[in-house]
Amino acid sequence: MIFSIILKAIDIMELLILVRVLLSWIPNLARTTFGEIIYKVTEPLLAPIRKFVPSNSPIDFSPILLFVVFYFFKRFLWILFR
């Protein structure tokens, strides 16, 4: 039960991060209320990762790293709750 709730929450966050990445390609949509909500929900997870990623590139790699973290966290949970 708890395992499935945690996995669903991670899946939702992955979807929101993907939406945020797509919104970054369309600047006008990113400035809408919907874009601001997505930003406010995902930024607390992405901001700490940006501290460790060099920012001398125009591409933000923090969503990719967060997907990797989520992947390993899901694997860990799968082993833990098997």
LOVOLUM-666109 format. One record per residue: residue number from 1; residue in three letters; chain; x, y, z of N, C-alpha, C in turn. Coordinates in pm, whole numbers. Example, Ala and Ser with C-alpha at 12.3 -4.5 7.8 and 13.67 -1.06 7.14 Angstrom:
+-----+---------+--------+--------+--------+--------+--------+--------+--------+--------+--------+--------+
| num | residuo | cadena |    nxx |    nyy |    nzz |   caxx |   cayy |   cazz |    cxx |    cyy |    czz |
+-----+---------+--------+--------+--------+--------+--------+--------+--------+--------+--------+--------+
|   1 |     ala |      A |   1319 |   -569 |    780 |   1230 |   -450 |    780 |   1320 |   -330 |    780 |
|   2 |     ser |      A |   1285 |   -225 |    708 |   1367 |   -106 |    714 |   1290 |      3 |    787 |
+-----+---------+--------+--------+--------+--------+--------+--------+--------+--------+--------+--------+
% end
This chain:
+-----+---------+--------+--------+--------+--------+--------+--------+--------+--------+--------+--------+
| num | residuo | cadena |    nxx |    nyy |    nzz |   caxx |   cayy |   cazz |    cxx |    cyy |    czz |
+-----+---------+--------+--------+--------+--------+--------+--------+--------+--------+--------+--------+
|   1 |     met |      A |     83 |   -120 |      0 |      0 |      0 |      0 |     87 |    126 |      0 |
|   2 |     ile |      A |    173 |    139 |     99 |    260 |    257 |    106 |    354 |    260 |    -15 |
|   3 |     phe |      A |    401 |    143 |    -53 |    490 |    131 |   -168 |    425 |    187 |   -294 |
|   4 |     ser |      A |    301 |    150 |   -319 |    233 |    197 |   -439 |    204 |    346 |   -434 |
|   5 |     ile |      A |    175 |    399 |   -317 |    151 |    543 |   -304 |    278 |    622 |   -332 |
|   6 |     ile |      A |    389 |    574 |   -279 |    518 |    641 |   -303 |    554 |    636 |   -451 |
|   7 |     leu |      A |    533 |    520 |   -513 |    562 |    508 |   -656 |    475 |    599 |   -740 |
|   8 |     lys |      A |    347 |    609 |   -706 |    257 |    699 |   -779 |    300 |    845 |   -763 |
|   9 |     ala |      A |    342 |    882 |   -642 |    388 |   1019 |   -619 |    512 |   1049 |   -702 |
|  10 |     ile |      A |    603 |    954 |   -711 |    723 |    973 |   -793 |    686 |    981 |   -941 |
|  11 |     asp |      A |    592 |    898 |   -984 |    548 |    903 |  -1123 |    486 |   1039 |  -1156 |
|  12 |     ile |      A |    408 |   1092 |  -1065 |    346 |   1224 |  -1087 |    454 |   1331 |  -1094 |
|  13 |     met |      A |    554 |   1324 |  -1005 |    661 |   1423 |  -1008 |    741 |   1413 |  -1138 |
|  14 |     glu |      A |    764 |   1291 |  -1185 |    835 |   1276 |  -1313 |    755 |   1338 |  -1427 |
|  15 |     leu |      A |    626 |   1320 |  -1424 |    541 |   1380 |  -1527 |    546 |   1533 |  -1519 |
|  16 |     leu |      A |    539 |   1588 |  -1399 |    544 |   1733 |  -1383 |    679 |   1790 |  -1428 |
|  17 |     ile |      A |    786 |   1718 |  -1402 |    918 |   1764 |  -1447 |    926 |   1759 |  -1599 |
|  18 |     leu |      A |    872 |   1655 |  -1658 |    869 |   1647 |  -1804 |    787 |   1763 |  -1863 |
|  19 |     val |      A |    676 |   1794 |  -1802 |    595 |   1908 |  -1848 |    675 |   2037 |  -1834 |
|  20 |     arg |      A |    748 |   2050 |  -1725 |    829 |   2171 |  -1706 |    936 |   2183 |  -1814 |
|  21 |     val |      A |   1000 |   2073 |  -1848 |   1101 |   2076 |  -1954 |   1037 |   2119 |  -2086 |
|  22 |     leu |      A |    921 |   2064 |  -2116 |    852 |   2101 |  -2240 |    808 |   2247 |  -2237 |
|  23 |     leu |      A |    763 |   2294 |  -2121 |    724 |   2434 |  -2109 |    842 |   2528 |  -2129 |
|  24 |     ser |      A |    961 |   2484 |  -2095 |   1078 |   2570 |  -2111 |   1109 |   2595 |  -2258 |
|  25 |     trp |      A |   1059 |   2509 |  -2346 |   1080 |   2529 |  -2489 |    980 |   2628 |  -2548 |
|  26 |     ile |      A |    873 |   2655 |  -2473 |    770 |   2749 |  -2519 |    756 |   2857 |  -2411 |
|  27 |     pro |      A |    835 |   2962 |  -2420 |    841 |   3062 |  -2312 |    706 |   3125 |  -2278 |
|  28 |     asn |      A |    619 |   3146 |  -2375 |    491 |   3208 |  -2345 |    403 |   3119 |  -2256 |
|  29 |     leu |      A |    411 |   2990 |  -2274 |    334 |   2900 |  -2188 |    394 |   2889 |  -2048 |
|  30 |     ala |      A |    523 |   2905 |  -2039 |    589 |   2896 |  -1908 |    549 |   3012 |  -1818 |
|  31 |     arg |      A |    505 |   3122 |  -1876 |    468 |   3240 |  -1796 |    320 |   3243 |  -1760 |
|  32 |     thr |      A |    246 |   3139 |  -1793 |    105 |   3134 |  -1758 |     89 |   3084 |  -1614 |
|  33 |     thr |      A |    -34 |   3088 |  -1565 |    -60 |   3038 |  -1430 |    -24 |   2890 |  -1420 |
|  34 |     phe |      A |    -57 |   2813 |  -1523 |    -23 |   2671 |  -1525 |    128 |   2651 |  -1516 |
|  35 |     gly |      A |    204 |   2729 |  -1593 |    349 |   2720 |  -1590 |    406 |   2757 |  -1455 |
|  36 |     glu |      A |    348 |   2857 |  -1391 |    395 |   2899 |  -1259 |    369 |   2791 |  -1154 |
|  37 |     ile |      A |    255 |   2724 |  -1165 |    224 |   2616 |  -1071 |    324 |   2501 |  -1088 |
|  38 |     ile |      A |    349 |   2464 |  -1213 |    446 |   2357 |  -1241 |    583 |   2396 |  -1185 |
|  39 |     tyr |      A |    621 |   2522 |  -1205 |    750 |   2570 |  -1156 |    758 |   2560 |  -1003 |
|  40 |     lys |      A |    653 |   2605 |   -935 |    653 |   2604 |   -788 |    657 |   2462 |   -731 |
|  41 |     val |      A |    598 |   2368 |   -801 |    595 |   2229 |   -751 |    728 |   2159 |   -776 |
|  42 |     thr |      A |    791 |   2187 |   -890 |    913 |   2113 |   -925 |   1042 |   2180 |   -880 |
|  43 |     glu |      A |   1040 |   2308 |   -859 |   1163 |   2380 |   -825 |   1228 |   2331 |   -695 |
|  44 |     pro |      A |   1150 |   2297 |   -590 |   1217 |   2248 |   -468 |   1298 |   2120 |   -489 |
|  45 |     leu |      A |   1264 |   2042 |   -590 |   1343 |   1922 |   -619 |   1461 |   1951 |   -711 |
|  46 |     leu |      A |   1444 |   2046 |   -801 |   1549 |   2074 |   -898 |   1658 |   2169 |   -844 |
|  47 |     ala |      A |   1620 |   2260 |   -758 |   1716 |   2360 |   -708 |   1838 |   2297 |   -638 |
|  48 |     pro |      A |   1819 |   2200 |   -549 |   1938 |   2141 |   -484 |   2032 |   2071 |   -582 |
|  49 |     ile |      A |   1977 |   2014 |   -687 |   2061 |   1945 |   -786 |   2143 |   2046 |   -864 |
|  50 |     arg |      A |   2087 |   2163 |   -891 |   2160 |   2266 |   -966 |   2284 |   2314 |   -892 |
|  51 |     lys |      A |   2288 |   2299 |   -761 |   2405 |   2340 |   -685 |   2526 |   2253 |   -718 |
|  52 |     phe |      A |   2502 |   2130 |   -761 |   2611 |   2037 |   -790 |   2644 |   2026 |   -938 |
|  53 |     val |      A |   2559 |   2084 |  -1022 |   2578 |   2074 |  -1167 |   2639 |   2206 |  -1216 |
|  54 |     pro |      A |   2747 |   2200 |  -1293 |   2804 |   2325 |  -1345 |   2704 |   2395 |  -1436 |
|  55 |     ser |      A |   2695 |   2526 |  -1423 |   2596 |   2602 |  -1499 |   2656 |   2678 |  -1617 |
|  56 |     asn |      A |   2768 |   2634 |  -1669 |   2830 |   2702 |  -1781 |   2778 |   2650 |  -1916 |
|  57 |     ser |      A |   2666 |   2581 |  -1914 |   2604 |   2531 |  -2036 |   2463 |   2590 |  -2047 |
|  58 |     pro |      A |   2416 |   2616 |  -2168 |   2280 |   2668 |  -2182 |   2173 |   2561 |  -2154 |
|  59 |     ile |      A |   2215 |   2437 |  -2141 |   2121 |   2328 |  -2114 |   2120 |   2297 |  -1965 |
|  60 |     asp |      A |   2001 |   2288 |  -1910 |   1986 |   2254 |  -1769 |   1978 |   2102 |  -1756 |
|  61 |     phe |      A |   2081 |   2043 |  -1697 |   2086 |   1898 |  -1683 |   2021 |   1847 |  -1554 |
|  62 |     ser |      A |   1972 |   1937 |  -1470 |   1915 |   1894 |  -1342 |   1791 |   1805 |  -1358 |
|  63 |     pro |      A |   1702 |   1827 |  -1457 |   1591 |   1731 |  -1471 |   1639 |   1590 |  -1507 |
|  64 |     ile |      A |   1740 |   1581 |  -1589 |   1793 |   1449 |  -1626 |   1849 |   1379 |  -1503 |
|  65 |     leu |      A |   1925 |   1452 |  -1424 |   1981 |   1393 |  -1302 |   1872 |   1354 |  -1203 |
|  66 |     leu |      A |   1766 |   1435 |  -1196 |   1657 |   1400 |  -1106 |   1585 |   1274 |  -1153 |
|  67 |     phe |      A |   1570 |   1256 |  -1284 |   1513 |   1132 |  -1335 |   1599 |   1012 |  -1296 |
|  68 |     val |      A |   1729 |   1029 |  -1300 |   1820 |    921 |  -1261 |   1805 |    891 |  -1111 |
|  69 |     val |      A |   1796 |    996 |  -1030 |   1777 |    977 |   -886 |   1645 |    905 |   -859 |
|  70 |     phe |      A |   1539 |    948 |   -928 |   1410 |    880 |   -912 |   1419 |    734 |   -951 |
|  71 |     tyr |      A |   1490 |    706 |  -1059 |   1504 |    568 |  -1106 |   1569 |    481 |   -998 |
|  72 |     phe |      A |   1680 |    528 |   -943 |   1749 |    448 |   -841 |   1668 |    441 |   -711 |
|  73 |     phe |      A |   1595 |    546 |   -679 |   1511 |    543 |   -560 |   1398 |    441 |   -577 |
|  74 |     lys |      A |   1339 |    435 |   -696 |   1236 |    334 |   -723 |   1294 |    194 |   -713 |
|  75 |     arg |      A |   1412 |    174 |   -766 |   1477 |     42 |   -756 |   1501 |      4 |   -610 |
|  76 |     phe |      A |   1549 |    102 |   -533 |   1573 |     79 |   -390 |   1442 |     41 |   -320 |
|  77 |     leu |      A |   1335 |    112 |   -349 |   1205 |     81 |   -288 |   1156 |    -56 |   -330 |
|  78 |     trp |      A |   1179 |    -89 |   -456 |   1137 |   -220 |   -506 |   1208 |   -333 |   -429 |
|  79 |     ile |      A |   1337 |   -315 |   -405 |   1412 |   -415 |   -330 |   1367 |   -417 |   -183 |
|  80 |     leu |      A |   1341 |   -300 |   -129 |   1303 |   -288 |     12 |   1165 |   -350 |     40 |
|  81 |     phe |      A |   1068 |   -326 |    -48 |    931 |   -368 |    -23 |    890 |   -495 |    -98 |
|  82 |     arg |      A |    983 |   -563 |   -155 |    951 |   -686 |   -227 |    883 |   -786 |   -142 |
+-----+---------+--------+--------+--------+--------+--------+--------+--------+--------+--------+--------+
% end
